[in-house]
Amino acid sequence: MPFIDLKTQYAELKQSIDARIQAVLDHGQYILGPEVAEMEQKLATYVGVRHCISVSSGTEALLIALMALGVGPGDEVITTPFTFAATVEVIVLVGAIPVFVDIEPDTYNIDPALVEEAITSKTKAIIPVSLYGQTADMMSLQTIAARHGLPIVEDAAQSLGATHHGRRSSGLSAFGCVSFFPSKPLGCYGDGGALLTDDDNLAKIAREIRVHGQERRYVHSRIGVGGRMDTIQCAIVLAKLERFEWEIERRIALGQTYLARLRGSNAVGLPVVRPENTSVWAQFTVRVADRSAVTESLKNAGVPTAVHYPVPMHKQPAYAGLCRVHGSLKNTEEASETVMSLPFHPYLSDEIVEKVVDALVAAVDR
Ligand SMILES: *Cc1c(COP(=O)(O)O)cnc(C)c1O
């Protein structure tokens, strides 16, 4: 059984995907071809914001967001250490200091109360990460950010399609940054990403930064990057968007099945989805006490697992000396030692879910 099944998805969508790729080969506009604008417009509509700027990866989206907001040397950006490195990397790349606060132990997302405590006169932005497919408490974060006049950049790499109080993830703040990395909820066949925003001025700036800070051809009014997303990758996202709503529904249903079937086992710590949220389950992540033994017995039962993430960012060699830690990171440290992600994708059958659950329950009871 695969951890994430891209082959079945391709088999289901082959006609549209092949036709979309062929159309690009036929017109030959590989850079900023018509599929780029079409994909941006469809995604903006889906999320419910005015602007979508496609870029070369989720990481690039985060970098461009910080550049567009003018975050630079000496500034502080408050975020969570329980994330993929990209969130933190971009803060350091613009010369700013990552300030880490702890997560909530049940959702694994940043704790808004700690964010407010960590704000100083140097704070320039807040980056909550919508980990495993569920947004952080964006409503509380927005209230806090507004009180201090700070922008929020949502790292929505794992949460496209999720909702918070009925509104879509990535459309809840100054910028929402999504990733089309193949294994994300909406993936292309290479690297890709996008920024979403309702702010006309920020959208214009991000668009300029994406292409070397050009206001017009060969007029570079700001420092930029080479950050465009390929036309072919946008074409693939367009084909996959046709099935995305169905996939999200399937993800939500499978998440509920996993939760219902695992509820009986006291030795498996289950993820919590807040009532105001839906999760797209980019990862279905549980907690177990003896992770290496459980991983081993699942492996022997033919069940692949993964750890997101085993070493938090404040303990990574590259960032340990460059970050500021606000208060205790106990929840983060406990999570990094106990979390384990199970096979999850919209083409998972109920039989496979049963098999995973049986293997997991047997492994923790051992
Ligand atoms: C995948 C991911 C990114 C980076 O996206 P890429 O498209 O791989 O650059 C950033 N943040 C989080 C939380 C991610 O999961």
The ligand as an SDF file (V2000), in Angstrom:
LIG
                    3D

 15 15  0  0  0  0  0  0  0  0999 V2000
    5.5150   21.6420    1.7220 C   0  0  0  0  0  0  0  0  0  0  0  0
    5.5860   22.7380    2.6920 C   0  0  0  0  0  0  0  0  0  0  0  0
    6.2000   23.9640    2.3840 C   0  0  0  0  0  0  0  0  0  0  0  0
    7.0040   24.1920    1.1470 C   0  0  0  0  0  0  0  0  0  0  0  0
    6.3680   23.9430   -0.0560 O   0  0  0  0  0  0  0  0  0  0  0  0
    7.2580   23.5940   -1.3480 P   0  0  0  0  0  0  0  0  0  0  0  0
    6.2640   23.7120   -2.4640 O   0  0  0  0  0  0  0  0  0  0  0  0
    7.7670   22.2110   -1.1730 O   0  0  0  0  0  0  0  0  0  0  0  0
    8.3330   24.5940   -1.4510 O   0  0  0  0  0  0  0  0  0  0  0  0
    6.1500   24.9710    3.3190 C   0  0  0  0  0  0  0  0  0  0  0  0
    5.5410   24.8100    4.5000 N   0  0  0  0  0  0  0  0  0  0  0  0
    4.9450   23.6530    4.8440 C   0  0  0  0  0  0  0  0  0  0  0  0
    4.2770   23.5400    6.1650 C   0  0  0  0  0  0  0  0  0  0  0  0
    4.9510   22.5700    3.9570 C   0  0  0  0  0  0  0  0  0  0  0  0
    4.3630   21.4190    4.3100 O   0  0  0  0  0  0  0  0  0  0  0  0
  1  2  1  0
  2  3  1  0
  2 14  2  0
  3  4  1  0
  3 10  2  0
  4  5  1  0
  5  6  1  0
  6  7  2  0
  6  8  1  0
  6  9  1  0
 10 11  1  0
 11 12  2  0
 12 13  1  0
 12 14  1  0
 14 15  1  0
M  END
$$$$
